[in-house]
């Protein structure tokens, strides 16, 4: 019970405080950081490799390696940058070893003629096509799209993660969007209605 109370208390602390405690050897603080950032690590990994089980492995492995590097965490910013960069790089390495074929799952029937349900299904299919196209992008372009479009990072933040300039990130995004549009058109993608396009996340609308 005391351990549960301690973990609950740690969960109320911000990252900067938890990092300081981690450097002092507080394993509870490390576990709290891992739990707090697991979802983000998984999302980034999944966009980089396109395979759920592999993304989970990458996220867990990268986060557990934080135990060895805790003395290098000088601030919340460097912690976040290190985490995202490590997941991106690991995702690139794993994807090069195993390039999955990404197809639409359950893209067939609509269960009813409900217009709202049909519109939602059409938007889901379009988003799945975009996701498949993202996986086919060159590594750096895929990383830029993942950070800026799916994780909603600003250009400066993404540039720090990718160890490049804001202008380089802008160039990566421009080339990625052009490649995705070309891929969608070459696959015979229909024009989207305004309602279907509105169902996509805001940044994905700029591609579709």
C-alpha positions, 0 to 999 in steps of 0.5 A: 500500500505504501508503494502504491501511495509513493507511485501515486505521489510520483505521478503528480510530479512534472518530468523535470522533478522526476528526472532529478529524482532518477539521477539520484537513483529513485527507481520509482521515478524512472518507472513513472517516466517510462509509464508516462511516455510509453504511449508517445514512444509507441505511436512514433515507433508504429508510424515508423515501422507499421507493425504494432507488435514491433512498435511495442518492442521498440518503445519498451526497449528504448525506454528501458535503456533510459535506465542506463543513460539517466545521468545524461538527462539534463533537462525535460527538453533533452529527455524528450528529444533523446526519447523521440530521436532514439525511437525514430532511429530504432524504427528506421533500423528495424524497418530497413530489416523488415519492410512490411506490406501495408494494406487496408484492413476491413476496407470492404463492406459497409454494414449499413447505408447510414450516410454518417457511417459511410462517410466515416468509413470513407475517411478511415480508408483515406487515412489508411491509404495515407498511412500506407504511403507514409511507410513507403517514404524515405526514412527522413521524410517518414520521420518528419511526417510522423513528428509534424503531422501525427505528433503535431510537433512544431518545425523547430521541435522536429528539427531538434529531434532530427538534428537538422535545421527548420528549413531542412524539415520544411523541405522534407515535409514538402517532398513527402507531401508531394510524394504522397499525393502522387502515390494516392493519385497513381493508385486511383484515389477518388476525389474526396468530398468536403465532409470526408476530408473534414473527418481527417486530422487537420494536417492530413487534410493538406495531403488528401 
